[in-house]
Amino acid sequence: MAGHEERAASGDWMDLLVFRAMRVGDIPMICEIEREAFTSPWTAEAFTNELTNNHFARYMVVQLESEIIGYGGMWTIMDEAHVTNIAIRSDYRGQGLGERLLREMQRTAVFFGSLRMTLEVRVSNEIAQNLYRKLGFEPSGIRPGYYSDNQEDALIMWADLEQVGAGERS
């Protein structure tokens, strides 16, 4: 772990990050991150189903050398992308990785023809909401009792992806 701490302090490791499609073999590491990040984590079976049976699903990982340190998933349906989950390993939070991952997901969504992106976030999760606002998401409604662990409401947020596509071409 000392190597990770030294890299984190220097910032040099950011150049070593690889963003790639999630593979079935990644699921054990993904489940570790799920358990760190969420009170109701997805199961390995849920991820396997997403990767093998859901043709709308697009999942990616952030890899540092041989370690997966984050992942995100979405469904691209027609011209919309719906973020299903996004998480960064706790040791690497607060360093801009969530933003980099979500930007990569937005670019991927545009590649697959999405014009808009949506997600749900806990109404109490102001840190995540601030990140989403920074990336163009705006609140559009509430899903009452959305989270099964404590019945907390979810804030629904939407972003227009046309600027993402325009930014890539200019």
Secondary structure, DSSP 8 states (H G I E B T S, - for coil): -HHHHHHHHH-GGGGGEEEEE--GGGHHHHHHHHHHH-SS---HHHHHHHHHH-TTEEEEEEEETTEEEEEEEEEEETTEEEEEEEEE-GGGTTSSHHHHHHHHHHHHHHHTT-SEEEEEEETT-HHHHHHHHHTT-EEEEEETT--TTT---EEEEEEE-HHHHHHHH-
